[in-house]
Every structure is written in structure tokens, then in C-alpha cells.
């Protein structure tokens, strides 16, 4: 369980999302400004949408066992060029006021009525579905055991817990910080063995060039559903350096820590 709020990425800056509207509420003169796309859920029919462009990266604010919330990000509405909004909720409300004037109340649940698609050939995905996917991945990180093979033997690292064996290795090498990084399956999407092995060798090369001490390891996810990922326990990386390394290899998150402190999952 999370003891404090955490922010995890949902959509990058400049992403376009589509706000679903009630077709019967749209004035005929505004229909040409709407996009038409197929809904991914029942009744699996075409619907009218208005585009919203996210000016900054959209993140989820995790709150323990409560549903994750969206962070506020400035938005633009191409169909309403003179209007700006400070959040997705405000953008939805402003769109609804103009495009659904006969509704009793403007706006609605952005998780259920705002959609994203990776490309024009991909199906729409609701923000609710994206939220479930992201929080599911994050929960898997929290329940994964991260194993490293060291001169002191095999050690196990678990988010939320400290490790006496790891502290001993840090003292011996006179460093205070560490990071556990993989290059496997960037974006938490399964890749082929060939692609993963090539990415791991590149990670090893980058770490070697920086003359950092590292140990081989692999992460073991809960229930054995996710295959083990070849990884490196890297010593002496600051939080910012560790996050940059994770980003370089397309990771949604890495595991970091300091001497005598609990390991924690860090969004990249």
C-alpha cells in the first residue's frame, strides 16, 4: 500500500484526446467541427467528439486505495481557438457548454467520456481504461521482487522494505545511492527476446562507459505472469541520474533507494 501520494505518467505532452458528446444536443451548425469515431464499448456505434490538446504531460495522482485522479494540465481546444483551460475537466465543461447547450448540466466524468488513441489506425481507449492499465502496472511494480547477484550472494529488494545486505554492499563501495534498472519491455509492453537482449546489452554498455559498479539481476513479478527481466543493480546513481537512465531505455518506472532507507518505485 502507498503511504503517500505518487504521480505516474498517463499521457505525454501534446497528446490529443477526444471528448465524447451527446449527438442530440449538438446544434447542426457545430457538427462540422466535431470528429466522428467508433466507440470501443457497447453500443459499438459512431459518436461525435471534440479534440482537446494537452499542453503538458498528464499524470495520475495515486492515493493509496482510492481511485487515482488526474493532475491539472493546461489544454487547448482546436475547435474553440479563443478558449483555453487549466485542466481536462475544465476543457470538457467549456466544450459541453458550447456543443451541448440543451443539456441540464455541462461536463461530466472525464474518465468515462474522454478517449485517446495511439494513432488513426488504433481504436479509441477511454481514460478510465488507461487509468486501470497504468495503476495495474504500478501495482505490479510494487509487488515485484528485484533480485541481484552480488559478491555477498543473492539479495532480494522489495519496494517499501530496506535491505541489510544491500546496505553492506553500499558501505563497502562507499556510495549511498543505488538504482535497479532494466531495458527489457519498454513501456511495459512485451518485446521479443532478441529485442530485449539487445536493449540489455546497450544498458550494460552505457553503465560501463560511466564506470559505475553494477551487478546482474532479474525482476520476478507477482504470480509469475510477467516473465523475468534481465536487469542491473547500479551503485552510485543519484535519483535524477537514475530516472534519466530509465527514460533512456523507455521504462515507465525504476526502483531506487539510499543506504538504510526503504526501496521505492520511481516513475520515469
Secondary structure as the mmCIF struct_conf table of DSSP 4:
data_model
#
loop_
_struct_conf.conf_type_id
_struct_conf.id
_struct_conf.beg_label_comp_id
_struct_conf.beg_label_asym_id
_struct_conf.beg_label_seq_id
_struct_conf.end_label_comp_id
_struct_conf.end_label_asym_id
_struct_conf.end_label_seq_id
BEND BEND1 UNK A 3 UNK A 4
STRN STRN1 UNK A 6 UNK A 11
TURN_TY1_P TURN_TY1_P1 UNK A 13 UNK A 14
STRN STRN2 UNK A 16 UNK A 21
HELX_RH_3T_P HELX_RH_3T_P1 UNK A 23 UNK A 25
BEND BEND2 UNK A 26 UNK A 26
HELX_RH_3T_P HELX_RH_3T_P2 UNK A 28 UNK A 33
BEND BEND3 UNK A 34 UNK A 34
STRN STRN3 UNK A 35 UNK A 38
BEND BEND4 UNK A 40 UNK A 41
TURN_TY1_P TURN_TY1_P2 UNK A 42 UNK A 43
STRN STRN4 UNK A 46 UNK A 54
BEND BEND5 UNK A 55 UNK A 56
STRN STRN5 UNK A 58 UNK A 63
TURN_TY1_P TURN_TY1_P3 UNK A 64 UNK A 65
STRN STRN6 UNK A 66 UNK A 70
HELX_LH_PP_P HELX_LH_PP_P1 UNK A 71 UNK A 72
STRN STRN7 UNK A 75 UNK A 76
HELX_RH_3T_P HELX_RH_3T_P3 UNK A 78 UNK A 80
TURN_TY1_P TURN_TY1_P4 UNK A 81 UNK A 82
STRN STRN8 UNK A 84 UNK A 85
BEND BEND6 UNK A 86 UNK A 87
HELX_RH_AL_P HELX_RH_AL_P1 UNK A 88 UNK A 99
TURN_TY1_P TURN_TY1_P5 UNK A 101 UNK A 102
BEND BEND7 UNK A 103 UNK A 105
HELX_RH_AL_P HELX_RH_AL_P2 UNK A 110 UNK A 113
STRN STRN9 UNK A 114 UNK A 116
BEND BEND8 UNK A 118 UNK A 119
TURN_TY1_P TURN_TY1_P6 UNK A 120 UNK A 121
BEND BEND9 UNK A 122 UNK A 122
HELX_LH_PP_P HELX_LH_PP_P2 UNK A 123 UNK A 124
STRN STRN10 UNK A 125 UNK A 126
HELX_RH_AL_P HELX_RH_AL_P3 UNK A 127 UNK A 142
TURN_TY1_P TURN_TY1_P7 UNK A 143 UNK A 143
STRN STRN11 UNK A 145 UNK A 150
TURN_TY1_P TURN_TY1_P8 UNK A 151 UNK A 152
STRN STRN12 UNK A 153 UNK A 158
STRN STRN13 UNK A 159 UNK A 159
TURN_TY1_P TURN_TY1_P9 UNK A 160 UNK A 160
HELX_RH_AL_P HELX_RH_AL_P4 UNK A 164 UNK A 172
TURN_TY1_P TURN_TY1_P10 UNK A 173 UNK A 174
STRN STRN14 UNK A 177 UNK A 182
BEND BEND10 UNK A 184 UNK A 185
HELX_RH_3T_P HELX_RH_3T_P4 UNK A 186 UNK A 188
HELX_RH_AL_P HELX_RH_AL_P5 UNK A 193 UNK A 209
TURN_TY1_P TURN_TY1_P11 UNK A 210 UNK A 211
STRN STRN15 UNK A 214 UNK A 220
HELX_RH_3T_P HELX_RH_3T_P5 UNK A 222 UNK A 224
BEND BEND11 UNK A 226 UNK A 226
HELX_LH_PP_P HELX_LH_PP_P3 UNK A 227 UNK A 228
STRN STRN16 UNK A 229 UNK A 235
BEND BEND12 UNK A 236 UNK A 236
HELX_RH_AL_P HELX_RH_AL_P6 UNK A 239 UNK A 248
TURN_TY1_P TURN_TY1_P12 UNK A 249 UNK A 250
BEND BEND13 UNK A 252 UNK A 252
STRN STRN17 UNK A 253 UNK A 258
TURN_TY1_P TURN_TY1_P13 UNK A 259 UNK A 260
BEND BEND14 UNK A 261 UNK A 261
STRN STRN18 UNK A 263 UNK A 263
STRN STRN19 UNK A 264 UNK A 267
#
